[in-house]
Amino acid sequence: MAEQEGVLARLRRGHEERVLDLLRRHGALSRGELGRRSGLSRTTMHDIVSGLMANGAVLASAPERVARGRGRPAESLSLNPAAGQAIGIDFAHRRLHVAIVNVAHEIVGSASEGHAADLPWQRRVEIADRLIGELSEGEVRLGALKAIGVGVVGPVGSPGEESAASRQLDAVPTVLRKRFGVPVLMDNNTRLAALAESIWGAAAGCQDVLYLRLSHGVGGGLVLGGSLHRGAHGVSGEFGHITVDPAGRPCRCGSRGCLETIASVKGVLDAHREAGGRARSLRSLVAALEAGDADVRDLLARVGGHVGLVLAAVCNTVGPDLVVLGGEVAEVGGALTEPVEHALRAHAMPMIRRRLRVRQARLGEIGGALGGIALVLHESPLLAGYPAAPDPDEGLRS
Amino acid sequence: MAEQEGVLARLRRGHEERVLDLLRRHGALSRGELGRRSGLSRTTMHDIVSGLMANGAVLASAPERVARGRGRPAESLSLNPAAGQAIGIDFAHRRLHVAIVNVAHEIVGSASEGHAADLPWQRRVEIADRLIGELSEGEVRLGALKAIGVGVVGPVGSPGEESAASRQLDAVPTVLRKRFGVPVLMDNNTRLAALAESIWGAAAGCQDVLYLRLSHGVGGGLVLGGSLHRGAHGVSGEFGHITVDPAGRPCRCGSRGCLETIASVKGVLDAHREAGGRARSLRSLVAALEAGDADVRDLLARVGGHVGLVLAAVCNTVGPDLVVLGGEVAEVGGALTEPVEHALRAHAMPMIRRRLRVRQARLGEIGGALGGIALVLHESPLLAGYPAAPDPDEGLRS
């Protein structure tokens, strides 16, 4: 049943997006016009529109008073400008991001604020609350959307699990629910950034996307067939913990020589320092590169080669049509990304190599919060109780 | 639309399997009983049963003549014992396999025959035809199933593509269609074996399966969310071409040090010979192992370590709940598979490591042919034209 629910949720999401998109582009439309333009059957249209009206996203205007011959006058449907917004929050390690999307699924605004790494959840939620209030000018209307999407650091399993408990993750939904009075959907923030890039960012419109983020940690996400891939036990897209050198540096995951020990901010700076380099931050490393430091260029080429090798393994595994690179280390520029592409194309299967595209991420640090919104809009079981409407002919045949 | 068709096809397949399973287990049932036991809505049940009756899989008996109070007498539905079988053919490199499954999706029989590697397609199809005739005792009834599922060696893209043309793959559907008069569905035979293991084999009932085959070639397949994962351009599961050693032996894919150069039959024997070993076949290598040859044991441990490292990378990427190992090299036994499991668990993320199960493949060399059948039964667009039935209330409201 879990599989079928997922399938139905994706199907319904596609239908909802089609209806919302038509209303956004054309303004008010009658049900008949919506049906013709969307290609949806009358039953499906009825079900989708009922759902969108029930959560306040769509309004039905009073029927036009002009006589239109026989039959009922046409009811007109439009987006509800006073309807709720969707809110996403990314609780990153030392920084908190919020984003708001309106009922037409357009980005309304976003904001960020830094904080100490050990700030308690209650205090973080207070910051989020304040940023949301400022962005929405005090008019947060969550009622219609019925959920907040939240990104957090690290793997997110089921509530109560050991790995979540150790980070007090179980407290997050509780505290947020208490403050906003709506359910909370939660996932790993890097995976959420992958989903957001596939909707609003560098991979908009792509169905099969590999997202890799090279930052203080190294992680990623896979969008397969248009949906976030989660894996059997909620662990997937952990590209940072693919082993590059079994004899390499110890990694926080308990293994050795993971990509993260090589291609994270710390990994790059460690290698630089071990080779006698003097830069102590990524910024000063980039300054050295721009001043023509050949050692820095060679180091970044080696790091890029390792990243490309891992990406090639992932591409041979899942066959994406687009690779998106994000995070501070990728933002260093061509000195890193060109060796990445070179190694990727050298080690991927010929059929993949020829067609694969590589792009820089576009959403920056707000990606995780936007991904939280995507979770609410596209993947919420609350919004996807299809088939919610009663079977239309149930009462007619018995 | 392609995504939605896939979603709908999977949904319909689940419904069809539920109805066929109920009829297989309970014999004849009325529509009402089927509805109650399946939990499907009246509309959906009507649509699914109509489809199964149209392709001959299900028969409606004459209504019982016993008076049952008011209303129509109950029509009884049952599997059609004279209905068509599903046929799968695996055109492996030097050997051809056929399998037949009945209308209840039970395996009826299978057969194999060796041939020269360069045998023309026309001649291979003649062998397949003869084997099918023998298995079905001359009573091949393909009409009801309307397609044959076929596995072939190597990547399968769209018809007319360069890589397919070079192997004359485009001829296969043409020759088969000419002989059997039905459409032909085709995919890579190793990916099909992965699908078959997830339905009839070691991974029966699992939704997220990683299948790795170590044979003359090294390949595999991913079943994600219960469906064969294909990748954006039809290339995925190419675990044999993940780079293990960028400075290693040249591989037929154009790269170097791919897993296939290390863990295929030839890769293992090459390494054995280079180290001064005398075995010239996998069989004699196993004999040496059983006679206590420590060099052979060490070699297999090294090979297993590389296999485990690649599997860990794939597991960190997609997070399967089961790994299935198949092929002659995996059949060597614990001297290979124990080091595989050891390295896999050492390099996979902790949350994956704790829950992952590893099993030997169960379907052996017939897996590819069975996977061809799975393609027809579960993934055929011909059998999944959902929603095929007209909108039931279309005529009632206008």
Boltz contact constraints between the chains, C-beta under 6 A:
constraints:
  - contact:
      token1: [A, 3]
      token2: [B, 225]
      max_distance: 6.0
  - contact:
      token1: [A, 3]
      token2: [B, 226]
      max_distance: 6.0
  - contact:
      token1: [A, 4]
      token2: [B, 14]
      max_distance: 6.0
  - contact:
      token1: [A, 7]
      token2: [B, 7]
      max_distance: 6.0
  - contact:
      token1: [A, 7]
      token2: [B, 10]
      max_distance: 6.0
  - contact:
      token1: [A, 7]
      token2: [B, 11]
      max_distance: 6.0
  - contact:
      token1: [A, 10]
      token2: [B, 7]
      max_distance: 6.0
  - contact:
      token1: [A, 11]
      token2: [B, 7]
      max_distance: 6.0
  - contact:
      token1: [A, 14]
      token2: [B, 4]
      max_distance: 6.0
  - contact:
      token1: [A, 41]
      token2: [B, 391]
      max_distance: 6.0
  - contact:
      token1: [A, 42]
      token2: [B, 391]
      max_distance: 6.0
  - contact:
      token1: [A, 42]
      token2: [B, 394]
      max_distance: 6.0
  - contact:
      token1: [A, 43]
      token2: [B, 391]
      max_distance: 6.0
  - contact:
      token1: [A, 43]
      token2: [B, 393]
      max_distance: 6.0
  - contact:
      token1: [A, 155]
      token2: [B, 351]
      max_distance: 6.0
  - contact:
      token1: [A, 208]
      token2: [B, 232]
      max_distance: 6.0
  - contact:
      token1: [A, 225]
      token2: [B, 3]
      max_distance: 6.0
  - contact:
      token1: [A, 226]
      token2: [B, 3]
      max_distance: 6.0
  - contact:
      token1: [A, 231]
      token2: [B, 319]
      max_distance: 6.0
  - contact:
      token1: [A, 232]
      token2: [B, 208]
      max_distance: 6.0
  - contact:
      token1: [A, 232]
      token2: [B, 319]
      max_distance: 6.0
  - contact:
      token1: [A, 232]
      token2: [B, 320]
      max_distance: 6.0
  - contact:
      token1: [A, 232]
      token2: [B, 321]
      max_distance: 6.0
  - contact:
      token1: [A, 233]
      token2: [B, 355]
      max_distance: 6.0
  - contact:
      token1: [A, 235]
      token2: [B, 319]
      max_distance: 6.0
  - contact:
      token1: [A, 235]
      token2: [B, 349]
      max_distance: 6.0
  - contact:
      token1: [A, 235]
      token2: [B, 351]
      max_distance: 6.0
  - contact:
      token1: [A, 235]
      token2: [B, 352]
      max_distance: 6.0
  - contact:
      token1: [A, 236]
      token2: [B, 318]
      max_distance: 6.0
  - contact:
      token1: [A, 236]
      token2: [B, 319]
      max_distance: 6.0
  - contact:
      token1: [A, 238]
      token2: [B, 316]
      max_distance: 6.0
  - contact:
      token1: [A, 238]
      token2: [B, 349]
      max_distance: 6.0
  - contact:
      token1: [A, 241]
      token2: [B, 316]
      max_distance: 6.0
  - contact:
      token1: [A, 241]
      token2: [B, 349]
      max_distance: 6.0
  - contact:
      token1: [A, 242]
      token2: [B, 313]
      max_distance: 6.0
  - contact:
      token1: [A, 242]
      token2: [B, 316]
      max_distance: 6.0
  - contact:
      token1: [A, 243]
      token2: [B, 309]
      max_distance: 6.0
  - contact:
      token1: [A, 243]
      token2: [B, 347]
      max_distance: 6.0
  - contact:
      token1: [A, 255]
      token2: [B, 347]
      max_distance: 6.0
  - contact:
      token1: [A, 309]
      token2: [B, 243]
      max_distance: 6.0
  - contact:
      token1: [A, 313]
      token2: [B, 242]
      max_distance: 6.0
  - contact:
      token1: [A, 313]
      token2: [B, 313]
      max_distance: 6.0
  - contact:
      token1: [A, 314]
      token2: [B, 317]
      max_distance: 6.0
  - contact:
      token1: [A, 316]
      token2: [B, 238]
      max_distance: 6.0
  - contact:
      token1: [A, 316]
      token2: [B, 241]
      max_distance: 6.0
  - contact:
      token1: [A, 316]
      token2: [B, 242]
      max_distance: 6.0
  - contact:
      token1: [A, 317]
      token2: [B, 314]
      max_distance: 6.0
  - contact:
      token1: [A, 317]
      token2: [B, 317]
      max_distance: 6.0
  - contact:
      token1: [A, 318]
      token2: [B, 236]
      max_distance: 6.0
  - contact:
      token1: [A, 319]
      token2: [B, 231]
      max_distance: 6.0
  - contact:
      token1: [A, 319]
      token2: [B, 232]
      max_distance: 6.0
  - contact:
      token1: [A, 319]
      token2: [B, 235]
      max_distance: 6.0
  - contact:
      token1: [A, 319]
      token2: [B, 236]
      max_distance: 6.0
  - contact:
      token1: [A, 320]
      token2: [B, 232]
      max_distance: 6.0
  - contact:
      token1: [A, 321]
      token2: [B, 232]
      max_distance: 6.0
  - contact:
      token1: [A, 347]
      token2: [B, 243]
      max_distance: 6.0
  - contact:
      token1: [A, 347]
      token2: [B, 255]
      max_distance: 6.0
  - contact:
      token1: [A, 349]
      token2: [B, 235]
      max_distance: 6.0
  - contact:
      token1: [A, 349]
      token2: [B, 238]
      max_distance: 6.0
  - contact:
      token1: [A, 349]
      token2: [B, 241]
      max_distance: 6.0
  - contact:
      token1: [A, 351]
      token2: [B, 155]
      max_distance: 6.0
  - contact:
      token1: [A, 351]
      token2: [B, 235]
      max_distance: 6.0
  - contact:
      token1: [A, 352]
      token2: [B, 235]
      max_distance: 6.0
  - contact:
      token1: [A, 355]
      token2: [B, 233]
      max_distance: 6.0
  - contact:
      token1: [A, 391]
      token2: [B, 41]
      max_distance: 6.0
  - contact:
      token1: [A, 391]
      token2: [B, 42]
      max_distance: 6.0
  - contact:
      token1: [A, 391]
      token2: [B, 43]
      max_distance: 6.0
  - contact:
      token1: [A, 392]
      token2: [B, 393]
      max_distance: 6.0
  - contact:
      token1: [A, 393]
      token2: [B, 43]
      max_distance: 6.0
  - contact:
      token1: [A, 393]
      token2: [B, 392]
      max_distance: 6.0
  - contact:
      token1: [A, 393]
      token2: [B, 393]
      max_distance: 6.0
  - contact:
      token1: [A, 394]
      token2: [B, 42]
      max_distance: 6.0
